[in-house]
Amino acid sequence: MTSLQSLLQDSHARHRTVIIIVALILTALVPLADTLLPPGWSYVLLATGAVLVMATLFMLARPGASSPGGDRARSDGRARPGAGLLLYLSPVILLNLVYPLVSPAMAGVDVGGVQLTLVVLASSITVPWLAQAACLPAYRAIGDLMVERDMAAITRRFCTTWPAMFVQALPLVVAFAIPLWLATRWSFTALATYAALCALHLLFVQSLILANVGSRRGLWAVAWVAYAAALFAAPTLWWLPPLLGALTQIVPMGRGLAALSLTRLGARDFSTDLVRGLLLGAVLWADKFVLFLVTDGDFQVVIVFLAMLPAVIAYNYYFVNLAPKVDRAVTDLHRTISDEPFTVLAARSRRLSRTVDRAILSTGAVGMVLTLVISLLLDGFQPANVLLAVSVGIASWAFMILTLLSYELDYIGEKALPQVLGGIHLVLCAAAFLLIGATQSSTGAALAYGALVLADLALVVVAWVLYKRHWRQPEYTLFWRHATSW
């Protein structure tokens, strides 16, 4: 009941909740548009989608958009929110432009009896999930230095552990390659190419950690421009894009490279972080991997990737525009605990809780409106696949919200709950695709994703209740609970 009251009492949260509900209902009705509306209305749907695109982009780009806690004036002294988000979305923009252009050239290359396009696709849907697990140990290694933002010290520490961390993470590639081989029975050459491609991308994504930690959006974008340029210039040289992208990050490390060593991270902590990363990452990325396994890659790739774009954009929007405000509010609360009276602490605690609520709901509103936009546009261009687009879009939105709620639980110190939620989602995901046959067809895949929508919306409700239980009094969860346990 308290979880519901928090939505009703805050006008900002209430407004965003209404947007989410209305956009969700309209999105669900899009597949019925051609039946309910007169012929020729597809042009109206296209125009409506275009208007919503412009309105949403304006909301994302303007300074202070969806600012939790009304913090419009404060700034990190870096690029404007719209420009920062655009730079951070460079991989989404560039790869969606380049891949359709180079796919025909890739399709003409055979790797051990498998089209190169299929091998690259398998790697592309593996790497985001793999990266979530393989990069998490790095943040433990540099965690004590991140508060001061001393990038020289962070770079040296990262370089000290990076070689061993990369080697320690390589078994993850094998862990993904085994189910791929069992499902597809690819030849050794094709499977080895897949594993090598995943390993090179592992090197690439780990090289991006410093740009991410330092909020160096320009350097981040340079890496993806180099990656896309290599892919466009030589699409059949599958090893070149990740290597060239990593090189753009290694060179700026400069003197920090002198600290390169084989210092290993603790095996227990490393394994814990890998498992934690796999379960947290499963919510957002496991469905694509499982779908590939059950269909041998024979599914509506373009529709699935376009339909999941709103969730990816909203997820990045949260971490670029809203997460820094949450971090500042947490820092203010810690300062208040040390220096201010209890009455001030109570007010700051309520403000932090409200800030996090608003950040999650603003992200949810952006994601659901964009899902409606994509559904309208695809109904205009690909009406035969609109049911699949709507199912994937709403499911991906639910995955994104569940991931954010899990992230907030993990942030506040509840490490086990997010992993349980991720494990349940993974089981449900496997069951949906394995039990519903004919997922190669648009209708079969839509049914599988529809089942996941129902299951994950229930998980979102559970996660929201758990999140509110722990964030209702953040001063206790973040500090006092640990202090009284000494």
C-alpha positions, 0 to 999 in steps of 0.5 A: 500500500505504501508503494502505491501511495508514493506514486499518488502523493508526488505529482511528478511521479503521478504524471509519469505513471499516467504517461506509462499506463496510457502509452502501454495501453495505446501500444497494446492496441496498435496491432488492432489499428488496421482492423479498427481503423479505415484503410489508409490510416497507416499514413496517420499512424506514421505521422503520429509516430514522427510527431512523438519521435520529435517530442520525445527527442526534445524532452530528452535533449533539453537541459533539466529534462525529467530532472528528479528533485527539480535539480535543473541548475546544477551541472557536472561541468561537462557536455549538456545532457542532450549532447552527452546522451547523443555521444553515449548512444553512438554505438546504437546509432552507428551500428544500426546505420552500418550493419544493414549496409555491410550485411550482404558482404558478410553473407557472402563469406562462409566460415566453417559452413556457417555464414559470417553474418550468422556468426557475427549475429551470435556474437552481437547478442552474446557480448552485451550479456558477457560484458555485464559480467566481465566488467563488474570485477573492474569496478571492485578493483577501482572502487575505492578510487572512484569517489575522488575521480583521480583518473591518473590513479584509476588508470594505473590501478586498472592497468595493474589488474586488466591483463589478469582480469581479461584472462580470468574472464575468458572462461565466460566465452566458453560458458556461452560457446557450449550451449551455442554448439549444443543448439546449432552443432556448428563446425569447430571453425565456426565455433572458434571464430565465434569464441575469438570474436567474443574474446576480442569484444571482451577486450574492447568493452573492458577497454571502455571502462575508463571512458565510462568511469571518467564520463569521457563521452567524446572518447567513448564515441571515438571508440565506436566511430573507429569500430563502425568505420572498420566495419564499414571499410572491411566488413569481412575482417571480423577481427578488425573493429574490436581491435581498432576500437580498443586501440583508441582507448589504450593509447589515451591511457598513456603513462598508466600503461607502465603499470600493466602487470599480471596482478590477479584479482581474488578468485572468490571475489572475482567469481562472485562478481561474474555470477552477479553480473551474469544474473543482473545482465540476464534480465536485459539480454538473455532473451536474445541469446535464448531466441538465437539458440532455439531458432538457430538464428532464423528469426526476425532480426531487424524487427526484434532489434528495432523493437528493443531500441526504446528500452536501450535508449531509455536505459542509457538515458537513465545512466547519462542524465538521471543517475548522476543526480541520484548519486549527488543526492546519496552524497548529500545524505551521507554528508547530512548523516555526519554534519546535520541534525536529525530533522534535516536528515529526515528531510534529506532522506525523503528527498533522496527517496523521491529523487530515485522514484522520479528517476525510475518513473521518468525512465519508464515514461521515456521508454514506453513512449518510445515503444509506442513510437516504434510500434506505430512506425513499424505498423506503417512500414511492416504491418505483418510484423507489428504483433511481434514488434509490440510484444518485443517492445513491451517485453523489453520495456519490462526487462529494462524497468526490472533491471533498473529496480534490481540496480537500485536494490544492488546499489543500496546493498541488497546484493542477493535480491537482484540475483534472485530476480535475475535468476527467476527471469532467466528460468522464465525466459528459457521456459517461454522460448522452449515451451512455445514452439515455432518461434522462427515464425513472427506469430510464435516469437510474438507469443513467447514474448507475450508470455514474458510480458505477463511474467516480467510485469509481475516481477516488476511489481514484486521488484517495486515493492522490494525496492520501496521497502529498502528505499523508504528509509535510505538513511537506515539502509545505506548507513545505520543498518551497517553501523548497528551490525558492528 
